[in-house]
Amino acid sequence: MRDRMEDGFVERFETEILSGQYAPGDRLPAERELADSHGVSRPVVHGAMRQLAARGLLRIEARQGIFVSDFRREGSVEILLSLINFAGGELAPDILDGLLEMRLLLETETARLAALRAGPEDIADIGKLLARETLFEYREPRDATLIDFDFHFAVALASGNAVYPLLLNSLKKVYEILLDRFYANPAVVPEVFKMHRKLHAAIAAKNPRAASEAMRRILGFGEEGLRARMAEGKATP
């Protein structure tokens, strides 16, 4: 029960911060005052403050108090999900641009390294995902989203860099929200899966340049489709 109340308070309070009710640098009221004003217990407030500090929204200073942080300077990747939730599924243009640019840099390099380092098991694991794609039947966007993420994660594992899969996992929830939007158009699925096969072939052939370019085309196609879907959403009254 307390965990649910704490999560609910976190959601409410981060909305207050992101809406500008509290500005960067503001010192928050004491935990007891926040508990009274929000109708929750002090332990709930205490736990929530720590969660929000971990996301980079707050800064806890011993014997000084709790202060609102500038999330653009101090926030972690977790704040991306908060920003999407706060904006009703949308991201500010500069945040979305930054996310897509970062993904391009990260994943073209994972594909290149996968072509250089992938062993037989790695190549076989990616091949198993292609087999799943061959049997894939579209029912809802999330089905395509999950198999797409699994493919990109398998490529990250094949890169031999232990950090890349961790970075991808840390962004999984954000990617799922964006991919669900992209895959709301089922017509893109066959084209994406065809591109996946080309990337797998480049990795299996140990061709890093072709692998990097194949990933670039996958991400470019995804960005184009995502932006088209977002534009349609804005045009809908």
N, C-alpha and C positions, 0 to 999 in steps of 0.2 A: 504493500500500500504506500509506504513512504517513498519507494523508488518511483512509483507512478506520479505521486504528488511532486516529487523533486523534478522529474522530467517535465511535468506540466508547468512548473514555476520557471524552469530554464527557458522553455519556449516563450512564455509570456514576457519574461524579463529581457530576453535577447531582442524581442520585437520592440520593446521600449527603447533599447539602446539603438537599434538599427533605424528606428523611426526618427531619431534625433531628440527624443525626450531627455536623454542624457548625452552630453557632448564629451568628446575626448578630453581627458584631464579632470572631469568632474569627480569629486569625492562623493561616494554613495553614503546614504544615511546608514546608521548602525544596523546590524543584522536584526536586532530586536524591533527596530522601527519598521524595517522592511517586512518582517514577519507579520506585524500588526496591520500594516497598510494593505498587505496582499492576502490576509486571512489564512496564513500557513504557519507552521511551527518554526522555531528558530533553527533546529537541526536541518529542516528542509532547505531553508535559506542558506545555511552554511555549506551544505553539499552542493547546492546549485551555484554558489559563488565560485567554488573550486572548479566545477565543470566549465563555467564561462571563462574562468581564467585560463584553463587549459586550451580553450579555443582561441584565445588571444583577444577576447572582448574586454576582459578586466585585468587589472594588475593589483595583486595583494601585497601590501607593504607592512611588515611587522611594526606594530605600535603606531602606525600612521593611518591605516585604514585601507579601504578598497577604492580604486580609482578606475574610471573608464579609459580603456586603451584606444588608440587609433588602430583599428583592425588592419588597415592597409599596410601599416608598418610593423605591427606586432602579432598579427593573426596567423593561425596555422591553416593547413588545407581544410580542416574541419569547418572553418567559417564559410567555405564555399557552399556547403549544403544549407547552412543557416541563411545565407543570402538568397539562395534559390527559393527556399521555403517562404521567406519574408516577402519576396517579390512575386509570389504566386506562380512559381515555375519559370520565372524569367531571370536572366542575369543582366546586370548593367553591361552595356556594349563593351566597355574597356575590360571588364572582368572576363566576359566571354571571349573576346579577342585574345587576351592573355592566355586563357586556358587552352584554346585551340593552337596557338603558337607554341606553347610549351609541349603539347602533345605531339606536334609535328617534330620538334627537336628530339624529344625523348624516343618516340617510337620508330622514327627512321633509323636512329642509331641502334636500337634494340634489334631491328631487322638486319642491319649490316653485321652486327656482332654475332647474331644467330647464324648467318651464313658462314662466318669464320669459325665458330666454336661449337655449333650444334653436333651432338653425337647421334648415333643411330636411334637411340631411345627417344631423344627429343624430336627428331624428324618423324618417327613413328607416332608419337603423341599428337603432333599437329595433324598427321594423316588421319588419325582416328576422329578428330574433329571434322575433317573434310567429309569423312564417311557419314557422320551425323548430319552434316549439312545436306548431303545427297538425299537423305531420307526425311528431311525437314518438311513439315506441313505447317503453314502459317495459320495460326488461330488468333493471336493477339500480339501486339508489338513486343511485350515483355519476352515472349518466346524467342524472338529473333535477337533481342538485346542480350539475353543471357548467353546464347551460343556465340555471339559476336565477341562478348567480353572474354569468354573462355578461350577463343582463338588468339586474341591479342595477349592474353596472359600466358598462353603456351609459348608464344614467340618470345615474350619477355624472359621466361624461364630458360628458353633455348639460348639466350644471349650469353649465359654464363656469368652475368653480373647479378650478384645477390640483391643489390639495392633496387634494380629496376622493377622486379615484381612487387616489392614492398611499396614503391611509389604508386604503381598502378592500383594496388589494393586500397591504398589510402584514398584514392579518388573514385573508387568503384561506385559509391552511391550517387555521386555527382554525374559520372558518366552514364549511369543507368537512366537518370532523369532525362538527359539529353538524347540518349540513344532511343528511348521510348518515343520521343517526339519524332526522331528521324524515321524509325520503323513503323510509324503510324501509316506510312505509305508502303504497302506490301510490294509495290512494283520494284522497289530498290533491292529487294532481297536477292534475286537471282544474280544481279550484277555484282553485288558485294561478294557473294560466294564464289563467283568466277574469279574475281580479283584475289580472293584468298588462295585459290588453287595456284595462281601464278606466283604468289609470294612463296608458297610452300615449295614449288618447283625450283625457285631461285635459291632458297635455303638448302634444299637437297643437292643442288648442283654446286654448292659452295661458291656462289657468285654474289659477293657482298654489294657490288654496285647495283645489280639487278634487283636484289632484295630490298635495298634502300629505296630504289625508285618505285618498286611495286607497293611498298608501304606508303610512300608519298601519294601515289595515285588513290589508294584506298582512303586515306585521310582527306584528300582533296575532294573526292566524290562525297564522302560523309559530310564534310563542312558545307558543300554546295547544297546538299539535300536538306541539312538541318536549317540552314539560313532560309531556304525556300519555305519550309514548313513554318518557321517562326514568322516570316513575312505574311504568310496566309493567315496565321492566327491574329496578327495585328489588323489585317484588313477585314476580318470578320466582325460585324457589328455586335 
